[in-house]
Amino acid sequence: MPDTRTIRVEALSRVEGEGALHIRLKSGALDEVQLNIYEPPRFFEAFLRGRPLEEVPDITARICGICPVAYQMTSVHALESALGVQITPEIRRMRRLLYCGEWIESHALHMHFLHAPDFLGYDSGIDMAAQHPQEVKRGLRLKKHGNQLLEVLGGRAIHPVNVSVGGFYRAPRRDELAALIPDFEWGLEAAIAATRWVASLPFPDFKRPYEMVSVVHPDEYPLNEGDIGSTAGYTIPVGEYEQRFEEVHVAHSTSLQSQRIDNAAPFFVGPLARVNLCRDRLAPAARRLADELKFETPCWNPYLGIVARGLELVHAYEEALEILRDYRPFQPPRISYQYRAGSGCAATEAPRGLIYHRYRITDTGTIEFAKIVPPTSQNQKQIEDDLRAYLPAILHESDQRVAELAERLVRNYDPCISCSTHFLKVIREER
């Protein structure tokens, strides 16, 4: 009987939601790796059915408290596709501005409090504050900027309520947005400093031949519109997403796992994928910073994802400032529409990566079918694949050390576990 060694992390720390790691060795060799997502499923797709389509943006926002805008934006784009709604350029700019706010608060949080402690040897951002007080204060202030923008444009910072199919319920006043400019000017310089700081951290030398996937747009950095591109060399319309990628159920997770349909291979979504595919469309300050830091693309080291997030943080501030400075109130804030039966899909870029929605609606404006694919469910299989590649080199370490290093690798992806738990397999038996 071979010797068996089991290493288990019962609750992953510094990630959103509830998950565990299970690692099993036999005769000193890696036998099994599981990212156990055990958070109870939340059935969002199921309880959207039968509801008026106007309720979808507010309901899907509740999927996540950190990235509600991603769910709102993807849902309204998909529903507008089904309804044939054409929004105005002004509404489109406001949507990009709202998305910048979410990227700022989410990236600032991850960089300063969830990920940087790994590289500096701290258990938490609170522990790190004693030796790095200025960095912690900066992270808090940057996150506050994102929240303030969500409050002004979205109605509140958590689960915004001003987003609607066709646009917004209310357009912001010019003075409301102008008041943010001084803080955002400071924030742009602070974001540059933060990115230089994380770029100086000690990174493990771990590179893999990933397929990285993101929304791509010919003229702008991807936020909420474009096709789907891959480092494998193809670009497809969003409507072909489900012909290329599929979700599968695994017994150890309440989240579905995504993979390529043709070869069951995993793929990688998130900031590193976006920078690899769209570096030349970053805002000027972010491009200059990438050159200064000698950030080479394509980059295949997932630990450098924190630097990619920093570059995107700079981009979000720069694009937000451009819109804030040029803003003029506009009418109408929302485009009217007529109900019609049909289907629509959309993909946007949540802070953590590509997010895909598809809806089928009735001629009375109710939801007949909903499909939501969060970034973390797309990354879950890739995370397990990374662990299988990484762990053999550190198995000589103690169980505690192996668990710590495995957790650090998982946090490269900034997983949002609560977002991904939409599924539960139910078996009914009758006797």
C-alpha positions in Angstrom: 0.0 0.0 0.0 1.6 3.3 -1.1 2.2 6.0 1.5 -0.4 8.8 1.3 0.1 12.4 2.4 -2.8 14.8 2.4 -2.5 18.6 2.6 -5.7 20.6 3.0 -6.5 24.3 3.3 -9.9 24.3 4.8 -10.7 27.9 4.0 -8.8 30.0 1.5 -7.9 33.4 2.9 -7.8 36.8 1.2 -10.3 35.8 -1.5 -13.9 36.7 -1.9 -16.1 33.7 -0.9 -15.6 30.3 0.6 -13.3 27.7 -0.9 -10.7 25.1 0.1 -7.7 23.3 -1.4 -7.2 19.5 -1.3 -3.8 18.1 -2.2 -3.0 14.4 -2.1 0.3 12.6 -2.6 1.0 8.9 -3.0 4.5 7.6 -2.6 5.9 11.1 -2.6 4.3 12.0 -6.0 1.4 14.3 -6.6 -1.8 12.3 -7.0 -4.7 14.8 -6.8 -5.3 18.5 -6.7 -8.8 20.0 -6.1 -9.9 23.6 -5.7 -13.0 22.8 -3.6 -15.6 25.5 -3.9 -18.1 24.6 -1.3 -20.0 27.9 -0.9 -23.7 27.1 -1.3 -25.0 27.7 -4.8 -27.1 30.8 -5.3 -29.2 29.9 -8.4 -29.2 33.4 -10.0 -29.9 32.0 -13.5 -32.9 30.0 -12.2 -34.6 32.8 -10.3 -34.2 35.3 -13.1 -36.6 33.2 -15.1 -40.1 34.7 -15.3 -39.0 38.1 -14.0 -39.4 41.4 -16.0 -36.2 42.1 -17.9 -35.9 45.5 -16.1 -35.2 43.7 -12.9 -32.1 41.9 -14.3 -29.5 44.6 -13.8 -30.4 45.1 -10.1 -30.6 41.3 -9.4 -27.4 40.4 -11.1 -25.6 43.2 -9.3 -26.2 41.2 -6.1 -24.0 38.4 -7.4 -20.9 40.3 -6.1 -20.3 43.3 -3.8 -16.8 43.9 -5.3 -17.7 43.7 -9.0 -21.5 44.4 -9.3 -21.0 46.7 -12.3 -19.6 43.9 -14.4 -22.8 41.9 -13.9 -25.0 44.9 -14.6 -23.1 46.0 -17.7 -23.0 42.5 -19.2 -26.7 41.9 -18.5 -27.8 45.2 -20.1 -25.6 44.7 -23.2 -27.1 41.2 -23.7 -30.6 42.4 -23.2 -30.2 45.4 -25.5 -28.8 43.0 -28.1 -32.0 40.9 -27.8 -34.2 44.0 -28.0 -32.3 45.7 -30.7 -31.5 48.8 -28.6 -28.9 51.2 -29.9 -27.5 53.4 -27.1 -26.0 56.9 -27.7 -22.3 57.7 -27.5 -22.9 59.7 -24.3 -24.5 56.7 -22.6 -21.6 54.5 -23.8 -19.0 56.9 -22.3 -20.8 56.9 -19.0 -20.8 53.2 -18.9 -17.1 53.1 -19.5 -16.7 55.7 -16.7 -18.7 53.5 -14.4 -16.6 50.5 -15.3 -13.4 52.6 -14.6 -14.8 53.2 -11.0 -15.2 49.4 -10.5 -11.7 48.6 -11.8 -10.2 51.2 -9.5 -11.9 50.0 -6.3 -11.3 46.3 -7.1 -7.7 46.6 -8.4 -6.7 48.9 -5.5 -8.2 46.4 -3.0 -6.5 43.4 -4.5 -3.1 44.9 -5.0 -2.7 46.5 -1.6 -4.6 44.2 0.7 -5.2 40.8 -0.8 -2.0 40.1 -2.9 0.9 42.3 -1.8 1.1 40.6 1.7 2.0 37.3 -0.1 5.2 38.8 -1.5 6.2 40.6 1.6 5.6 37.7 4.1 2.5 39.0 5.9 -0.7 37.2 6.8 -2.9 40.1 6.0 -3.0 43.8 5.0 -3.6 44.7 8.6 -0.3 43.0 9.6 1.4 44.7 6.7 0.3 48.2 7.9 2.8 48.4 10.7 5.8 48.3 8.3 4.1 49.8 5.2 1.6 52.4 6.6 1.9 54.7 3.5 1.1 51.9 1.1 -1.9 50.8 3.1 -3.2 54.3 3.4 -2.8 54.8 -0.3 -4.7 51.6 -1.1 -7.6 52.7 1.1 -7.7 56.1 -0.6 -7.6 54.7 -4.1 -10.4 52.2 -3.3 -12.4 55.1 -1.9 -12.1 57.0 -5.2 -13.6 54.0 -7.1 -16.5 53.8 -4.6 -17.1 57.6 -4.8 -17.5 57.3 -8.6 -19.9 54.4 -8.3 -21.9 56.4 -5.8 -22.2 59.4 -8.2 -22.9 57.5 -11.4 -24.5 54.3 -10.0 -26.5 55.7 -7.1 -24.4 53.9 -4.4 -21.1 52.2 -4.1 -22.3 48.6 -3.4 -24.8 47.1 -5.8 -25.5 50.4 -7.8 -29.1 51.1 -8.7 -28.9 53.7 -11.4 -28.1 51.3 -14.3 -31.0 50.3 -16.6 -31.6 48.6 -19.9 -31.1 51.4 -22.4 -28.9 53.5 -20.2 -29.3 55.1 -16.8 -32.3 56.2 -14.8 -30.6 59.6 -14.2 -27.7 61.3 -15.8 -25.2 62.8 -13.3 -24.9 66.6 -12.9 -21.7 68.2 -14.2 -20.8 69.5 -10.7 -21.1 66.0 -9.2 -18.5 64.6 -11.6 -16.3 67.7 -11.6 -15.9 67.4 -7.8 -14.1 64.1 -8.3 -11.4 65.5 -10.6 -8.9 66.7 -7.9 -8.9 63.3 -6.2 -8.6 61.5 -9.5 -5.6 63.6 -10.5 -3.9 62.6 -7.2 -5.1 59.1 -7.8 -3.4 58.8 -11.2 0.0 59.7 -9.7 -0.7 57.4 -6.8 -1.6 54.5 -9.1 1.6 55.0 -11.0 3.5 54.9 -7.7 1.6 51.8 -6.6 2.4 50.0 -9.8 6.1 50.8 -9.4 5.9 49.4 -5.9 4.3 46.1 -6.8 6.7 45.7 -9.7 9.6 45.8 -7.3 8.2 42.8 -5.3 10.0 39.4 -5.4 8.3 37.2 -8.0 8.7 33.4 -8.3 10.0 32.2 -11.6 7.0 30.3 -12.8 6.0 30.4 -16.4 3.6 28.2 -18.4 2.2 28.0 -21.9 -1.2 29.5 -21.3 -4.0 30.2 -23.6 -5.1 33.7 -22.5 -8.5 35.0 -23.5 -10.1 38.5 -23.3 -12.5 40.9 -25.0 -10.6 42.8 -27.7 -11.5 46.0 -29.4 -9.5 47.5 -32.4 -9.5 51.1 -31.0 -9.7 51.0 -27.2 -8.7 49.0 -24.2 -11.3 46.3 -23.5 -14.0 47.1 -20.9 -17.5 46.6 -22.2 -17.5 46.0 -26.0 -15.6 44.0 -28.6 -14.9 40.5 -29.9 -13.2 37.7 -28.0 -9.5 37.2 -28.7 -7.0 34.6 -27.7 -3.2 34.4 -27.5 -3.7 31.2 -29.4 -4.2 33.4 -32.4 -7.9 33.5 -33.1 -10.6 36.2 -32.7 -14.3 35.3 -32.6 -17.5 37.3 -32.3 -19.1 37.2 -28.8 -22.0 35.2 -30.3 -19.6 32.3 -30.9 -18.4 32.1 -27.3 -20.5 28.9 -26.5 -19.2 27.2 -29.7 -15.6 27.6 -28.4 -16.0 27.2 -24.6 -18.2 25.1 -22.4 -18.9 24.7 -18.7 -18.6 21.3 -17.0 -19.6 20.0 -13.6 -17.0 18.5 -11.2 -17.9 16.7 -8.1 -15.8 18.8 -5.8 -17.2 22.2 -6.7 -20.5 24.1 -6.6 -19.0 26.1 -9.4 -19.0 24.9 -13.0 -15.6 24.8 -14.6 -14.9 26.2 -18.1 -12.8 24.6 -20.8 -12.2 24.6 -24.5 -14.8 22.5 -26.3 -12.4 21.0 -28.8 -9.7 19.7 -26.5 -11.1 20.2 -22.9 -8.1 22.4 -22.2 -8.3 25.2 -19.6 -7.8 28.9 -20.4 -6.8 32.0 -18.5 -8.8 35.3 -18.2 -8.0 38.4 -16.2 -5.7 41.5 -16.3 -2.7 39.6 -17.5 -4.7 38.2 -20.4 -5.9 41.7 -21.3 -2.5 43.3 -21.1 -1.0 40.5 -23.2 -3.6 40.9 -25.9 -4.2 44.7 -25.7 -1.1 46.4 -24.4 -0.9 48.8 -27.3 -4.4 50.1 -26.4 -3.6 51.0 -22.8 -3.8 54.7 -22.1 -0.6 56.7 -22.7 0.5 56.9 -19.1 0.0 53.2 -18.6 1.9 52.3 -21.8 4.8 54.6 -20.7 4.9 52.9 -17.3 4.9 49.4 -18.9 7.9 50.4 -20.9 9.6 52.0 -17.9 9.1 48.8 -15.9 10.3 46.7 -18.8 7.1 44.7 -18.6 7.5 42.3 -21.4 4.5 40.9 -23.3 3.5 38.3 -23.8 4.0 37.5 -20.1 3.5 33.9 -19.0 4.2 34.3 -15.3 0.9 34.5 -13.4 2.5 36.1 -10.4 3.1 39.2 -12.5 -0.7 39.6 -12.7 -0.4 42.1 -9.9 1.7 44.3 -12.1 -0.8 44.0 -14.9 -3.5 45.1 -12.5 -1.4 48.1 -11.6 -1.1 49.0 -15.3 -4.9 48.7 -15.6 -5.3 50.8 -12.4 -3.3 53.6 -14.1 -5.4 53.2 -17.3 -8.7 53.4 -15.4 -7.7 56.6 -13.7 -6.4 58.1 -17.0 -9.6 57.2 -18.9 -11.8 58.3 -16.1 -10.1 61.7 -15.9 -10.5 62.3 -19.6 -14.3 61.6 -19.3 -14.7 63.6 -16.1 -13.0 66.7 -17.6 -15.0 66.6 -20.9 -18.4 65.7 -19.4 -21.5 67.6 -20.5 -25.0 66.6 -19.2 -27.0 64.8 -21.8 -30.5 63.8 -22.6 -32.1 61.3 -22.8 -30.3 59.2 -20.1 -32.2 56.1 -21.2 -33.2 54.8 -24.7 -36.8 53.5 -24.9 -37.5 50.1 -26.4 -40.4 47.8 -27.3 -40.7 44.3 -26.1 -40.0 41.5 -28.6 -39.2 37.8 -28.3 -35.5 37.1 -28.9 -32.1 36.2 -27.6 -29.0 38.2 -26.9 -25.5 37.7 -25.5 -22.7 39.9 -24.4 -19.2 39.8 -22.9 -17.4 42.5 -20.9 -14.3 42.6 -18.8 -14.9 42.4 -15.0 -11.8 43.3 -12.9 -11.1 39.6 -12.7 -11.6 38.8 -16.3 -14.1 38.0 -19.1 -17.7 37.7 -18.1 -20.4 36.3 -20.4 -24.2 36.5 -20.3 -26.9 35.2 -22.6 -30.7 35.7 -22.2 -33.8 34.6 -24.0 -36.8 36.9 -23.5 -40.5 36.7 -24.3 -42.7 39.1 -26.2 -44.0 40.4 -22.9 -40.5 41.3 -21.6 -39.9 38.5 -19.2 -36.8 36.3 -18.9 -37.3 32.8 -20.3 -33.6 31.7 -20.0 -30.4 33.1 -18.4 -26.8 31.9 -18.6 -24.1 33.7 -16.6 -20.4 32.7 -16.9 -18.3 34.5 -14.3 -14.5 34.9 -14.6 -13.7 32.6 -11.7 -15.6 29.7 -13.1 -13.5 30.2 -16.3 -10.2 30.3 -14.4 -11.0 27.4 -11.9 -9.7 24.6 -14.1 -6.6 26.7 -15.0 -5.9 27.3 -11.3 -5.9 23.5 -10.7 -3.7 23.0 -13.7 -1.2 25.6 -12.4 -1.2 23.8 -9.0 -0.4 20.5 -10.6 2.6 22.1 -12.5 3.8 24.1 -9.5 3.5 21.7 -6.5 6.0 19.0 -7.4 8.9 21.5 -7.0 7.9 22.3 -3.4 6.7 18.9 -2.0 9.9 18.6 0.1 8.6 21.5 2.2 6.4 21.0 5.3 2.7 20.6 4.9 2.1 24.1 6.3 4.6 25.6 3.9 3.1 23.8 0.9 -0.3 25.0 1.8 0.9 28.6 2.2 2.6 28.5 -1.2 -0.4 26.9 -2.9 -2.7 29.6 -1.5 -0.4 32.3 -2.9 -0.6 30.8 -6.3 -4.4 30.8 -6.2 -4.5 34.4 -5.2 -2.7 35.3 -8.4 -6.2 35.0 -10.0 -8.0 37.1 -7.4 -10.8 34.5 -7.4 -14.3 35.7 -6.6 -15.7 32.4 -5.4 -19.2 33.8 -4.5 -19.6 34.9 -8.1 -18.9 31.5 -9.4 -21.3 29.4 -7.3 -24.4 29.3 -9.5 -24.8 25.5 -9.8 -25.7 22.5 -7.8 -26.4 19.0 -9.1 -29.6 17.7 -7.6 -30.4 14.0 -7.8 -34.0 13.0 -7.1 -35.0 9.5 -6.1 -38.5 8.2 -5.7 -39.3 4.8 -4.2 
